[in-house]
Amino acid sequence: MNRRVLALTAAVYALVVPATAQQGPPGWIQAEGFYHAVTDDFGDWKGVALRAVVPSGRSNIWYGDLMALEAFNDRGVYASAGNRHFFGPNWFTFASVGAGSGDFYLPDLRADAAVGHAWLEKKNLVTILGATYVNSKDIYEDFALLGSIAAYFPGVTAEVGLRINWSWPDAVQSERVWGAVTVGHERRRLVVFRGGGGSEGYQLTGTEQTRQRFHSYEGSASWREWLGGHGGLLAGIEVYDNPFYTRTGVTLGFFRHW
């Protein structure tokens, strides 16, 4: 079951920043709200989120997410915390844990761990291997392995990844691939285009029948605009489609660096 919890984007951000970011990484805080229209009477998504990134010395970056949302007519709050630790200029690790309330959509427990390595003289090629465990509020559990590679060029970043997931009961295997391109520069403007697709094992929607063993596809674009040197606005759009419904959403927010 591929749980698409919006609050976890901070963890993704933690994994795509190049290893050279340990050279004085900035701290920032971000507040946002989102609304997603869902077809076929599955219930629209809506919510707010607060995210923070706090450097600690030159070897650690701490991440925190807090989100309140309604999805598939289920309301809950999700919180997570994570750490990225640098072992010199080439190696780093990332670990996070989160949990949510509500009836069924948000997990009782999600844990992520990954290790990354920066390659080449400029450390601008980064590979990551990781794992995820999710324990839902009913009988479903998930374990996933993931891998990604990112190349950083002046003004452009390209990244591709693969995720293999096993869902219980029955150890249903599913696979998903994704890619992203980021254009722009920090402290000025960043535009991110992202797309992905593949299979899903289970998906809890609050209906009598659990959706299982199907294919889905998604695409998104986000814009982060600095207004002055220390903060700015963000906006994003996203489309997700599977055989049962289509979800289309928008996110708006603001952020502040220090």
N, C-alpha and C positions, 0 to 999 in steps of 0.2 A: 504494500500500500504506500503510494507516494503522497505523503502529507504535504500540502502546499501551504505551510504556515508563513504568513507574510512577515511576522516578527523576526524570522530567521535570516533576513537579508543582511543583517549586521554581521552574522557569522560568515556569510559568503564574502562580504567586503573584506573581512579579516584575512581571507585566504588568497585574495587576488592582488593585494598590495605587495610590491616587490620586496625582496629581502633587504634591499638597501634602504628601505624606509626606516630602519633602526637608526639612521643618522638624523636624529632630531625629529621624530614623528610628531605631528600636531595632535592636540586633543580637540574634540568637538562634541557638540550636543545637537540633537536634531529632533524636531517635533513635526508630526505629519498626521493627516487624516486621509481616509480613502473610502471610496464607494464603488461597489461592483454590482452591476445588474446581471442577474442570473435568469436564464430562460426556463420555460417548462415548469414554473411554480416550485422550484427548489428553494427559493428564498434568497433575496439579495444579501450581499455582504456589505458591512459598514463597520468603521472603527477608527480609533486613534492610537498613535504609538509614540513613545519617547525612547530615543536611542542615545547612547553615550559611548565615546571612545576616550580612554584616559591613559596616556603613557606614564610609565613608572621607570625612571632611569633610562638607560640605553638598551636594556635587554627585555623589557616587558611592555606589552600593551594590553589593557583591560577593556572588555566590551560588556555593555549592559543593554538589555532590551526590556521594555515594559509595554504591553499592548492590551487594550480592551477592544473586543470585536464581537460582532454577530455574524455567523456563517451558517447557512442551511437552517435558519431559525433557532440556532443554538447560541446562547450568549456566554461569554467567558472572558477570563483574564489570563494572559500568558506572560511569564517572566523568565529571562535567561541571563546567564553570566558566562563570560569566556575569557581566556587568556592566550595571548600569543607570546612565546618566548624565543629569543634569538640565541643560538649557540654559535657565536662568531659571525662572520660575513656570509656564510653559505647555508647553514642549516637553521631551521626554525620548526617549532611545534605549535599546534593550536588545539585547545580543548575547551568545550563548553557543556553546560548542563541547563536544562530548562524544564518547566512544568506548567500546566494550565488547569483552569477550572472549567465548569460547564458540564453538560450532560454527555457529550460524545465526541465533538469535533477536536478539541484541543487535547493533546496527550497528557497522561499522568506523568510521564517522564520521557525526555529526549536527551540523549548524550551523544556528543560528536567529538572525534579525535582525529588529528591529521598530522603528518610530518611533511615538510617541504624542503626543497633544495634549490639554491640559486646557482646557475651555471654561467659559463663564459666570463671573460675578463671584466665586463661591465655588470655582471650579475643580472642581466636583463632577460634571461630565460629561466622560468621558474616551473618546477614540476611539484605536484602534490599527490600524496596517497593518503586516503582517510577511510574512516568507518563511522557509521551511524547506527544507534539503537533507539527504537521508539516503542514505548509501551502505552497502548491506548486504554480507554476507560472500560473496555469490555474484553472480549477474548482475543483481540488481535494484537500481534506483535510484529515488528519489522527489524531486520538487520540488513545493512547495505554497505557495500564497498564502493569507493569512488576514486577516480583519478582525473587529473587535469594538467594541462600544460599552457602556460601563458608566455607570450613574447612581448616585450616592452620596447617600443621605438619612440623617438621624439614626437610627441603629439598623438600617438596611436598605440593602443594595446589590443592584442588579439588573444582570445582564449577559447579552448575547446575542452570538453570534459565528457566522461562516461560514468554512469552510475548503474550498478547491478544490485537489485533488491530482492530479498526473500521475505515473504509474508506468511505468517502463521495465523490460523490452521492451514495444514497441507503443504507448507513450504512452497508456496507459489512464487516462481521466479519471474521477475520483470526487469527490463533494461530501458535506460533512457540516455539520450545524448543531448548535448547542448553546446551552444557557441555564443560568444559575445565579442563585440568590438566597442572600444571606448575611444572617443575622439576628443581632443582638447587638452587643457592644462589646468592643474591645480591652481587655486586662487584666481582663476579667470572664468573658465567655462568647461564643463564636462558633459558630453552627450554619450549615452550608452544604448546600444542596440543589442537585444538578446533574443535568441530563439532556441526552441528545443522540442523534442518529441520522443515518443516511445510507448512502451506498454506500462500498465499499472496492474498491481495484483488485486488490491481491495481499495475501496473508497467509501467512507462512512458519510452519508448525506442526511440521516435522520428519517429516511423512508423505511418501509417494512423490509424492502429487499436491499441488501448491501451490494453496491456496484463492484463487479470483479472481472478481472481478466479482459481488459479492453485497452485500446490505444487512445492517446490524447496528444494534443499539440498546443504550443503556446508561443507567444511573441510579445515583446515589450520594448518600449523606448522611454528613456528618462533624461531629463535635462536639469543640470545643476548650475545655477548662475550666481557668481559672486557679485555682491553689491558693496564695493569697497574692498578692504583687504581681509576682513575677519568674519564675514557672514554673507548670507544670501538666501535665495529661494530655490525650491526644487519642485518639479512637476514630472509626472509619469503617466503612461497609459499601458494597459495590458489586455491581451485577449487570450483566452484559454478555451479549447473546444474538445469535447469527447462525444461519443455516440448518444449521450443522454441529455446534455445541456451545453450551452455556450455561456461563458462568463466574460464580461467586458467591464473594465474598471479604470478609474482615474485616481491618482494620488497627488496631493498638494501639501507643501510644508515649507519650513524654514530651518536654517542651521546656523551655528555660530562656532567659529574656531577660537582657540586660544593658544 
